[in-house]
Amino acid sequence: MFEIIRFGLSAGLMLCALFILLVGVIGVYRFQYVLNRMHAAAMNDTLGILCAMLALIVAEGFTFTSLKLLLVIMFL
């Protein structure tokens, strides 16, 4: 039962990351001013990668690999 909950949470975080990254791509193409494009790309990439890394941590479980992924998040 715990594996199903962990899988569902991981899948939900991955879908959240995919949605955030998709919104970032649409923002880059929609905005006309260069600084707005840069802001849309940078902010959404950071949040999308954060959600994807959290999904990988949840999918992996709490191991040494999760600690490494957490360190990657902290450096981002």
N, C-alpha and C positions, 0 to 999 in steps of 0.2 A: 504493500500500500504506500509506503514511504517513497518507493521508486517512482510510482505514478505521479505523486504530488511533485516530486523533484523534477520529473520530466515536464510536467505541465508548466511549472514555474520557469524552467529554462526555456521552453518553447515560447512562452509569453514574453519573456525578456528579449528573445531573439526577434520576435515579431515587432516588438516595440523599437528595437534598434533598426530593423529594416524600414519601418515607417518613418523614423526620424531621419535616416539617411535619404530616403526618397523625397521627403519634404525639403531637405537641403539641396538636392539636385534640381527640384522644381524652382526653388528660390534663386538658385544661380542663373537659371535660364530666364526667369521672369523679371528680375530686377534689371534696371538699365544702368544705374550708376555703379561704378566700379567698386566703391567702398561698401555699398550695400551687398554686392555679390560676394566680396571677401568675407563680410560678417556672416552671411548666410552659410557660406561654405565652412568657415572655421567653427562656428558655434555648433552647428548640427553634426559635423564630423566628430567633435569631441564628445558630445552627448551620445551619439550613436555608437562609438567605440566603447564608451563606458558601459552602456547597456549590453553590448555584445560580450564584453569581458565578464560582466556580472553573470550573464547566462552561462558562460563557460565555467565559471567558478561553481555555480549551482549544479551544473551537469556533472562536473568532475567530483564533487563532494569536497569535504574539508581535508585536503592532503597537502603535501609539500608543493605540488603543482599549483594548487589554489593560492598558496602564499606567494609564489612567483607572479601569478596573474594579478594578485592584489598589489604587488610592488609595481607592476607595469601601470596599473591604474593610478597609483600615487604619483608616478613620474609624469603621467599625462597631465 
